[in-house]
């Protein structure tokens, strides 16, 4: 079974109309496209034959110019979809945001259980808002989970990859433990945690909270959590660094701390964040996490793909180290984790949270309590998908545009 065998309404993924690699020849005279598989620029009949050689596909040359074996060559590929969608950032309120993420998780579950595929790149950019025709008012837009180019089968993930370790995803939304623990494989739990980061990322940018009045403080906190890369030495070879997230991001997930303080405590959206945070905390309690004293030494800190001139107060510095954040607040009114087994071995626990708190009786009069604001952190919006190795020494981890 493939991911696109069933109708959209059962799966919540976009419908593919056409897909193919792009070919290019000097002096090309026409653009040729075929829904069956190939789109590209070809020579006219007066200048040469239509190519059939696969070497004519458009490819990146960066890996050849910089002589860096860690950079994989990329092929220009185009994809045509049936649905016309909006960015997730265009959501109108907390209910629509939760519905979009909920249906995206259902798409993820279908792919994982029916097709044995793990997406490995959950992000704000890869969840699309789609308005369903003839849908009832208030539930017309749902989320479609797109961009499956980094997805792998469970067999591919479990297969040994040699001595060079790779992680996949969009840096801002990767699970903290995947970024922090050396040689950890990408698992279902990592993608589920990424959905939580999507919600927290949107809440920090678009809902009023305790840092909304402090724009510089919010920007510094935001970049610390989501856009900062720490380069650390690993193992006995001091010349081998790898990228990690900040310890603050890791600690907040591990201990169930709130990422967004000051949201209305009784609001259904806040309750979703709190309960998902607790599920992740319970998962981390089952992991063999080393104590902080044994973590790799920090040797460098940088910001993911944000020009220094755009950072508040940066004054053209090349590396920005945000100021320390006040102690995190623990998520209230939840018991401490006592489970031996992780709740993130399936989608059930995550989906149950949405199914309970998206019920219409929970939302009577709540939409006006937590309204959407303009973007409160307009600087840090560049998102990139990547598959990067732990052998990087630059501190920059962006490779391909999301």
N, C-alpha and C positions, 0 to 999 in steps of 0.2 A: 504493500500500500504506500502511495506517495502522499505528500502533504496536501496536494491540490486535487485529490480524487473526489472530495465531497463538497457540497455547496457552501458558499461563504457563511450563511447564517448558522451553520453547524460548527464552524471552525474559527471564524473571526480572523482570517488572513486575507490579504488582497488576492484578487483573481488575475492570473497572468494571461495577457493577450499575446505578447510576443517577447522573445528574448534572443539575444545573440551577440557575438563578438563583433567589434568594429574593425574593418579592414581599411588599409590606406595604401595608395600608390601615388608617386609623384605625377603631377599633371592630371589628376583625376578629374573627370568631366561630369560625373553624375553620382547621385546618391541612390543606392539600391537597398531596399529593405524587404525582408521576407518574414512573415509571421512564423514561418516554420523553423527559423533558427538563426539567420545571419543578417546583420545590418551593417552596411559599410560603404565606403567610397571606392568606386571602381573606375578604371580607365574607360574611355569611350572606345568604340570599335575601330576608330581611326588611328588610335595611338597604341593599341595593344590588346591582348586577349583578357577576358575576365579571369582573375586569378583563382587558383584553387589551392595554392601553397599556403599552409597554415602559418608559415613564418611571416606572412603579410599582415597578420593581426597587429593592431596598434598595441605597443608595450611601453612600459616605463623604461627609462635609461639611467635613472638616478643610481641604481645599484652598480652600474658599470662605471659611471663617472667618478663616484666617490670610492670605488674599490672596496666596498664593504660587503662581506659575504653574509652579514646578518640581514640585509635588506633583500626581501624576496621580490622578484620581478612581478609586475602587475599587468593584466591585460584589460584593455578598454572594453567594457561590456555594457550593453543597454537592455533595459527592462521596461516593457509597456504593461500597465495595469488597467483594469476595467474601471475601478472605483476612483472617483475624484475626491480627494480627502483634504483635510486641514491638519495643521500641526497640532500636537497635543497642547502646545502652549496657548492655543486659541480657546481652551475650555472656558465656559461662561461662569462656572461656580464649582464648589467642592463636590456636589453630587455628580455632575457630569464628569469631573476628573476621576472620581472613584469608579463610576460605571465604565469609563474607558480602560482603566487599569484592570478592572475585574474581567472584562471580556478579553483583554490581552492575555491575562493569566489563563483563561479557558483555552485560548489558542495554543498557549505554551503547553498546557496539559495534554491537549489532543496530540500535538506533535511528539511529545515525550512518550506518551503511553501507546499511541496507535502506530507511530512511525519510528519510534526509538531515536528521535532527534532532540538534541539540546541546543537551544538558540545561541547562547553564549555572548549575546550583545544586547541585553535589555537596556534601553535608554529612552530618554524623552524623545529623541529624534526618530526612534524606531517604533513608536506607538502612534498611529494615525487616527484622527477623528473622522468618522464616516457617517453621513446622514442617511439613514435608511428610508427608502420611499415607503409611504403609507404607514409609518410607525406612529404609535400614539404620542400625543404631545407630552413633553417632559422626558421622553426616553428615545428621542429620534437619533441622537448621535451616540455611537458606540466606538470602542477602540479596536483597531485592526493591528495585529502584530506583524511588522514588515521587516525587510532587510535580513534575510536568512543566509547571507553569504558566509558568515563565520560559523554557522551551525555545523555540528558534527554528529554522527551516530554515536550511540553509546559504545559500540565496538571500537570506533576510531579514538574516542577519548581514553578508553581503557588500554589501548595498544601502547606499549613502550615507545617513547619518542627519542631515545638515545640520550646523549649527555646534555643536549641543549634544551632547556625548559622554555615553553612558550605559554603566555597567558593571552586570552582574547577578551575583547569587549571595548566599551567606551569608558575611559579612565574614571570619570566622575561618578559612574554608577556601578563600577565593579564592587563585588563584596570585599569588605575590609580584610577578611581572613585570606581570600585569594591573593590580594595584593601584599599581604604581610608575611604569610607562611611560605617558606622556601619549598619548592617542589610539590606544592599541593595541587592535585588534579582539579579541573573544573567539574563541578557537580551540580545537581539540581538545586541544592540549597543555595549555591552562589547566585543562580539566576533569580530565585525567589527573593533573596535579600536585595538584589538589584531593583526589583519592583518597589520595595520600601524606599530605596534611595531616590527613585523617580518621584514618589509622593513627597518626600522631605524636600527635595530640590525645588519642586513646584511651590510648596508651602512657603519656603524661605523667600522666594522671589515674588509671589503673587498674593499672599494673605497677610493681614496685619498681625504682628506678633511683638514680642518684647524688644526686639532690636530694630523695629521699623523706623523709629524716630532717630536712630543713630546710624546714618548711612555709611559712614566710614567704618564703624564697628561691625556693621552687618557685612560689608564688603570683605573686611579682613577675616571674619569668621567663615564666610562662605568660601573664600579661596583656600583657607586652611583645611576645611573639610573635603572640598570637592576638586580643587584645581592645583593642589600642591603635590609635588613628587619629592620624596626623600630618597636619596641615593645612599645605599648602605653596603658595607663590606660584608661578604659572606664567606664563611669557612676559613680555612687556613691560608688560602691564597689572597693576600691583601690587595692584589691588583684586579680582583674580580668583584665589581659592584653590581647591585641590582636595584630596581626601582621598587619603592613601597609607598603606601599611603602614609599620612601622618598617624602618629600614635593616638591622637585625639579621636580621629574617625574610628580607628580600631577599638579604642576603649569604650566609646559610646555604644557601639553595637554589642560588644562583649558583655557590658554590664547593664544593658537595657536602658541607657540614658536617653532622654528626649533630645532629638536634633533641633526641634523647633519649640522654644519656650514661649509661653504667653498666649497660646491659642485657647479659645473657650473650652474649659475642661469638660463640660457636659455635652459638647457638640459631637455628633456622630463621626465627623471627619477626624477630630482629635482622638476619639476612642479607637478608630481604625489604626491610626499611627501607633498609639500606645500598645495595642494588642499585637500588631505585627512586630513591634520592637521586642516585646516579651517572647514571641515565638523565636525570633533570632537569638535572643539571649539564652533561651533554653537550648537551642542548637549549639551555640558556642560552648555551653557547659559540658557538652559531650565530646569536645575536640581536645586533642593532646597539645594544648597551646603552651609553649615554653614561657617561663617567667620573664619579665622585662629585662632582668640583668643579663640574660643570655641572648637577647635580640642583637642583630648585627649593628655595628657602630655607624652612626650617622656621619657622612662625610660631605654631603652637599644637599641643598634644598633649592628647588626651582618651581616655577609656575608653568602649568601646561598651556602652551600656545596662547598666551595673553601678552601682547606688546606692553613693555614696561611703561611706556608713555601713557597708557590708558588706565594704569592702576592709580587710584587716589593716593596722592602723597609719594608716589614712587620716585619722582625726580630723576627719571632716566636710568635708574638702577637696573642692572640685568637680572639680579636675583632678589626676590622679595620674600622676606620672612615675616609673616603676619605676627602681631603682638599676641601674647597669651590670652586665652579666653577664660572668663570666670568659671569656677567649678560647675560641671554639668549637673542638671537636676535629674534625679531618678524618676522614672515613670511611676505615678502613684497608683494606689489601690489595686495592685496585682501581687499575688503571692510569689515568693521566691521559687526558683526552679528546683524541682526535686526529681524530675524524670531522668531515667537512665538512657532512654532512647530519644533520638532527635525527633522533633515534630516536623522537620523539613525533609523527610525522606519521601514525601509525596506532596501533592498540591492541596490535599484535603483541608489541612488546618488553615492555610492562607485563605482559601475560597470560603470556608465557613465564616470567617470574620466578615468578609464582604457581604455574604448572603444574609447574615443577621442584621448588620448595620445599614444596609441599603434598603431595608424594608420601608415602605412609604410612611408607616406610622412613626418611624424614628425621625422623620424629616419635617414634621409639621411645624411651620414657623421658623425653621433653622436656616434656610437659605439667606435670609436677611441678617442673621447673626454673624456670619462669616462671609463677607463679600470679597470678590476679587479686586485687587488693586492693580495699578500700573506696575511694570517691572521695577522692583526695588533694588535689583543688582544688575544693571544693564551692561556691565563690563564683561562678565564672565559667562558668555553664551556660546563660545566656540566648542562644539562637540565633535570628536573624532573617534571612529572605530579603529581598533588596532589589533594586531597580533604581534606582540613584541617579545623578544627573548630576554632572559635575565642577564645577558652578557652586555647590556647597553652601558656605556660609560659617559653619556652626555647629559643625563638627567632629563632629556626631552623624550617623550614617549608617544608622539603623534606620528602616524604613518600614512593613513588614508582618510580622505574626507568622508564624514558620515553622511 
